[in-house]
């Protein structure tokens, strides 16, 4: 890759996420960064936010910031990127499936339905929020037969456990859908273009 397009700031950049897909997106875009998975109890936070009447979009943004703060306390000198996703269908919130049976149940629930995937991202330095952004993508899953679902889960294997809804759009999951309205990068877990624009504004990337 041409070095002129790569990260050039002396300020460290940290991704506060254990997502392999987010890591690949940033690396492919030419960024140099560290990865520090945050210690955040997402289940407890979601339950509290839901009880308080938060929307799914607000929950995704709050979780993104909590993850960034969890890492920023350890690396106050760095620019820390926090991100989170929340899938919503008919006001029901979905978590990553815990096993194949759970993934199958989620796919059955989403089959033939239109749902929303909310993605939140924020950028912190020294625990101060420099920027935040959220985006919503609407996805329509085609009706899926039981035979197809079993074949899909056989082919995808444990990869379905790393994605809410049991799908990965960059791979076999593309076969699940009829229509997608919104930013493809957000479906993968990160609103990449707005984030890159912000990093250019911060002097991390050349303009």
JOZI-V187940 format. One record per residue. N is the residue number from 1. RES is the residue in three letters. PHI is phi in whole degrees, 0 to 359 (NA if undefined). OMEGA is omega in degrees with one decimal (999 if undefined). D_CENTER is the distance of its C-alpha to the mean C-alpha in Angstrom with 1 decimal. Layout:
n: [N:N]
res: [RES:RES]
phi: [PHI:PHI]
omega: [OMEGA:OMEGA]
d_center: [D_CENTER:D_CENTER]
//
This chain:
n: [1:2:3:4:5:6:7:8:9:10:11:12:13:14:15:16:17:18:19:20:21:22:23:24:25:26:27:28:29:30:31:32:33:34:35:36:37:38:39:40:41:42:43:44:45:46:47:48:49:50:51:52:53:54:55:56:57:58:59:60:61:62:63:64:65:66:67:68:69:70:71:72:73:74:75:76:77:78:79:80:81:82:83:84:85:86:87:88:89:90:91:92:93:94:95:96:97:98:99:100:101:102:103:104:105:106:107:108:109:110:111:112:113:114:115:116:117:118:119:120:121:122:123:124:125:126:127:128:129:130:131:132:133:134:135:136:137:138:139:140:141:142:143:144:145:146:147:148:149:150:151:152:153:154:155:156:157:158:159:160:161:162:163:164:165:166:167:168:169:170:171:172:173:174:175:176:177:178:179:180:181:182:183:184:185:186:187:188:189:190:191:192:193:194:195:196:197:198:199:200:201:202:203:204:205:206:207]
res: [UNK:UNK:UNK:UNK:UNK:UNK:UNK:UNK:UNK:UNK:UNK:UNK:UNK:UNK:UNK:UNK:UNK:UNK:UNK:UNK:UNK:UNK:UNK:UNK:UNK:UNK:UNK:UNK:UNK:UNK:UNK:UNK:UNK:UNK:UNK:UNK:UNK:UNK:UNK:UNK:UNK:UNK:UNK:UNK:UNK:UNK:UNK:UNK:UNK:UNK:UNK:UNK:UNK:UNK:UNK:UNK:UNK:UNK:UNK:UNK:UNK:UNK:UNK:UNK:UNK:UNK:UNK:UNK:UNK:UNK:UNK:UNK:UNK:UNK:UNK:UNK:UNK:UNK:UNK:UNK:UNK:UNK:UNK:UNK:UNK:UNK:UNK:UNK:UNK:UNK:UNK:UNK:UNK:UNK:UNK:UNK:UNK:UNK:UNK:UNK:UNK:UNK:UNK:UNK:UNK:UNK:UNK:UNK:UNK:UNK:UNK:UNK:UNK:UNK:UNK:UNK:UNK:UNK:UNK:UNK:UNK:UNK:UNK:UNK:UNK:UNK:UNK:UNK:UNK:UNK:UNK:UNK:UNK:UNK:UNK:UNK:UNK:UNK:UNK:UNK:UNK:UNK:UNK:UNK:UNK:UNK:UNK:UNK:UNK:UNK:UNK:UNK:UNK:UNK:UNK:UNK:UNK:UNK:UNK:UNK:UNK:UNK:UNK:UNK:UNK:UNK:UNK:UNK:UNK:UNK:UNK:UNK:UNK:UNK:UNK:UNK:UNK:UNK:UNK:UNK:UNK:UNK:UNK:UNK:UNK:UNK:UNK:UNK:UNK:UNK:UNK:UNK:UNK:UNK:UNK:UNK:UNK:UNK:UNK:UNK:UNK:UNK:UNK:UNK:UNK:UNK:UNK]
phi: [NA:298:298:293:266:268:306:228:286:278:279:298:244:233:262:270:198:264:286:293:291:297:299:294:299:293:295:295:278:94:273:257:200:259:241:230:298:277:261:229:278:296:297:294:296:299:297:294:294:297:295:276:88:291:280:298:296:297:295:298:293:296:295:300:289:299:296:296:297:300:268:297:299:274:229:294:277:264:274:246:259:244:213:204:232:218:265:230:223:52:71:269:265:248:251:300:296:272:201:299:299:292:297:297:297:295:294:298:293:271:304:74:249:260:224:241:243:262:238:243:214:215:234:241:217:61:71:266:282:269:195:212:202:223:215:236:247:257:236:247:272:287:297:246:284:296:297:296:301:294:294:298:294:298:287:283:64:291:299:293:282:267:227:301:86:74:230:229:294:284:230:300:299:299:286:277:248:261:204:225:242:140:283:301:299:294:298:283:121:205:285:297:295:298:294:297:299:293:293:293:296:275:81:284:242:289:257]
omega: [177.8:-175.3:-178.1:-178.4:-173.0:177.8:-177.6:-178.0:175.5:178.3:179.5:177.3:-176.4:173.4:-179.3:-177.3:175.1:-176.0:177.2:-179.2:177.3:178.3:-179.8:179.5:-178.9:-179.9:179.9:178.6:174.3:-177.9:171.0:-173.5:172.4:175.7:176.3:178.2:-178.1:175.6:-179.1:177.6:-174.4:-178.1:-179.8:-179.7:179.2:-179.8:179.8:-179.6:179.5:179.3:-179.8:176.9:179.6:174.0:178.3:178.2:177.8:179.8:178.9:179.7:179.3:179.3:177.7:-179.3:177.3:178.3:179.0:179.0:-178.9:179.5:-178.1:177.1:-179.7:-177.8:-174.6:-179.0:-172.5:166.1:-174.0:178.2:174.5:-178.7:176.8:177.6:174.7:178.9:-178.2:176.1:-178.0:177.8:175.7:178.4:-178.0:172.6:174.5:179.0:-177.6:178.8:-177.3:-179.2:178.7:177.6:178.4:179.1:179.3:-179.1:175.1:-179.1:-175.9:-177.5:178.8:-175.1:172.5:178.9:-178.5:175.7:-177.8:-179.7:176.3:177.8:175.6:179.4:-178.2:167.0:-177.3:-179.3:175.8:-179.7:179.8:-174.2:172.8:-175.6:171.0:-177.3:179.9:176.3:176.7:-176.3:176.8:179.4:179.4:175.5:-174.0:177.9:179.0:178.2:179.1:-178.1:-179.4:179.1:178.5:-179.5:175.8:-176.8:-176.5:178.9:-175.5:179.1:-179.5:-178.1:-178.5:-176.1:175.2:-176.2:178.2:179.5:173.7:-169.9:-179.0:-179.0:-178.3:-178.9:178.0:-179.0:-177.8:-164.0:174.8:-175.7:175.9:178.9:179.8:-174.1:179.9:-179.7:179.1:176.9:179.2:173.9:-176.0:173.0:-166.4:-175.0:175.2:178.9:178.6:177.9:178.7:178.9:173.3:178.5:179.3:179.7:178.9:178.6:178.1:178.8:999]
d_center: [25.5:27.6:27.4:27.7:24.1:22.7:21.8:25.1:24.7:26.5:23.8:21.5:17.8:15.5:11.9:11.4:8.9:10.2:7.7:10.3:8.4:7.1:10.7:12.2:11.0:12.4:15.4:16.2:16.3:19.0:17.6:19.2:17.2:17.2:14.6:15.2:13.2:13.9:16.2:14.9:16.1:13.2:15.7:18.4:16.4:15.2:18.8:20.3:18.3:19.1:22.7:22.8:22.0:18.6:16.8:13.4:12.2:14.1:12.6:9.0:10.7:13.0:10.7:9.0:12.7:14.0:12.0:13.3:16.7:16.9:16.8:18.7:21.6:22.1:21.7:23.1:24.2:20.8:18.2:15.1:11.6:9.4:5.8:4.6:4.4:8.0:10.1:13.6:16.8:20.2:19.0:17.9:14.7:13.2:12.0:11.4:14.9:17.3:19.6:20.8:22.6:19.6:17.6:20.8:21.2:17.7:18.6:22.0:20.8:18.6:21.3:22.9:20.8:18.8:15.6:12.9:9.2:8.5:5.8:7.5:8.3:11.8:14.3:17.0:20.4:22.8:20.8:21.5:18.7:19.2:16.6:13.9:12.3:10.7:10.7:11.3:11.7:14.6:15.0:18.4:18.8:22.4:24.8:24.4:27.6:27.8:29.1:26.1:23.7:25.6:25.8:22.1:21.3:24.2:22.9:19.2:20.2:18.0:15.0:14.4:13.9:10.7:8.9:9.3:12.3:13.5:12.7:11.4:12.3:13.2:15.8:18.0:15.6:16.9:20.1:18.8:18.5:21.2:19.4:16.2:16.5:14.1:12.1:11.4:9.0:6.8:7.1:6.1:2.6:5.2:8.5:10.5:13.9:14.1:12.9:15.6:18.0:17.6:18.1:21.2:22.4:22.1:24.1:21.6:21.8:25.1:25.6]
//
